[in-house]
Amino acid sequence: MDGLRGFPEAIKGAFPKTEIQLCIIHQIRNSLKYVAIKNQKEFMKDLKEVYQAPNKEAAEYNLLKLQEKWGEKYPMVIKSWQSNWEHLSHYFQYSGEIRKLIYTTNAIEGFHRQVRKYTQNKGRFYQ
């Protein structure tokens, strides 16, 4: 899911055993809003080491390296990754092929866009 406030808690309230995976792409986009354009390329190179790590332990190590390098310059960005880490890191328990499917909500959003395109002009549905 994307980073809507209160949504993870609402889902957990209805489905307590659910593991929440926030959209990595939304987190990256939110992060880049606070990184100077001249630093974005280098920052993204370092950030990829976090979310493309082979496992959670390596990702956490790379997150620490990211904090050491960029934490003083962009503390809000690093804090955001750390505070959301619980919901950003569940996908590391899956294989790389499955991770590619679940690290973003783009596929779901695309499906919803197609449904809206088809249904927006319908006054009602017939059987």
C-alpha positions in Angstrom: 0.0 0.0 0.0 1.1 3.6 -0.4 1.8 5.8 2.6 -1.7 6.9 3.5 -1.8 7.7 7.2 -3.9 5.4 9.3 -4.4 2.9 6.5 -1.9 0.2 7.9 -3.6 0.5 11.3 -7.1 0.1 9.8 -6.0 -3.0 7.8 -4.4 -4.5 10.9 -7.5 -3.8 12.9 -9.7 -5.8 10.4 -7.0 -8.4 9.5 -4.6 -8.8 12.4 -2.3 -11.3 10.7 -1.7 -9.1 7.7 1.8 -8.0 6.9 1.9 -4.5 5.7 4.3 -3.7 2.8 4.5 0.0 1.9 5.2 0.9 -1.7 9.0 1.4 -2.1 8.4 3.6 -5.2 6.2 6.0 -3.1 8.8 6.1 -0.4 11.6 6.9 -3.0 9.5 9.6 -4.6 8.8 11.1 -1.2 12.5 11.0 -0.3 13.7 12.6 -3.5 11.5 15.7 -2.8 13.9 16.6 0.0 17.2 15.7 -1.8 18.9 18.5 -3.8 18.8 17.8 -7.5 22.7 17.9 -7.7 22.8 15.0 -5.1 19.9 12.9 -6.4 21.9 10.6 -8.7 24.5 9.8 -6.0 21.8 9.5 -3.3 19.7 7.1 -5.5 22.8 4.9 -6.1 23.3 4.6 -2.4 19.5 4.1 -1.7 19.3 1.3 -4.3 21.8 -0.6 -2.1 19.1 -0.6 0.6 15.9 -1.6 -1.3 17.7 -3.9 -3.8 19.7 -5.7 -1.2 19.6 -9.5 -1.3 18.2 -9.9 2.2 16.9 -7.8 5.1 20.2 -7.9 7.0 22.2 -6.5 4.1 19.5 -3.9 3.6 19.7 -2.8 7.2 23.5 -2.6 6.9 23.1 -0.5 3.8 20.6 1.7 5.5 23.1 2.4 8.2 25.7 3.3 5.6 23.2 5.6 4.0 22.6 7.3 7.3 26.3 7.8 7.9 26.8 9.3 4.5 23.6 11.4 4.1 22.1 11.6 7.5 23.6 14.9 8.4 22.5 16.5 5.1 19.1 14.9 4.8 18.0 13.8 8.3 14.2 13.9 7.4 14.7 11.4 4.6 16.8 9.0 6.6 14.3 9.3 9.5 11.4 8.5 7.2 13.1 5.3 6.0 14.0 4.3 9.6 10.5 5.0 11.0 8.8 3.2 8.1 11.3 0.3 8.0 9.0 -2.2 9.6 6.5 -1.7 6.8 9.1 -1.3 4.1 11.1 -4.4 4.7 8.5 -7.3 4.7 9.2 -8.1 1.1 12.7 -9.3 1.9 11.3 -12.6 3.1 10.3 -13.4 -0.5 12.4 -14.3 -3.6 13.6 -11.7 -6.0 11.0 -12.5 -8.6 8.1 -12.0 -6.1 9.8 -8.9 -4.6 9.6 -7.2 -8.1 5.9 -7.7 -8.0 5.2 -6.4 -4.5 7.7 -3.6 -3.9 5.4 -1.2 -5.7 1.7 -0.6 -5.9 1.9 0.5 -9.6 0.3 -2.7 -11.0 -2.6 -2.3 -8.6 -3.0 1.3 -9.5 -2.8 0.5 -13.2 -5.6 -2.1 -12.8 -7.7 0.4 -10.8 -7.1 3.0 -13.6 -8.4 0.6 -16.2 -11.5 -0.3 -14.1 -12.3 3.5 -13.6 -11.8 4.1 -17.3 -14.4 1.4 -18.2 -16.9 2.3 -15.4 -16.7 6.0 -15.1 -19.3 6.7 -17.9 -21.7 3.9 -16.9 -24.8 5.1 -15.2 -25.6 1.6 -14.0 -24.7 -2.0 -14.7 -27.1 -4.5 -16.3 -27.1 -8.2 -15.7 
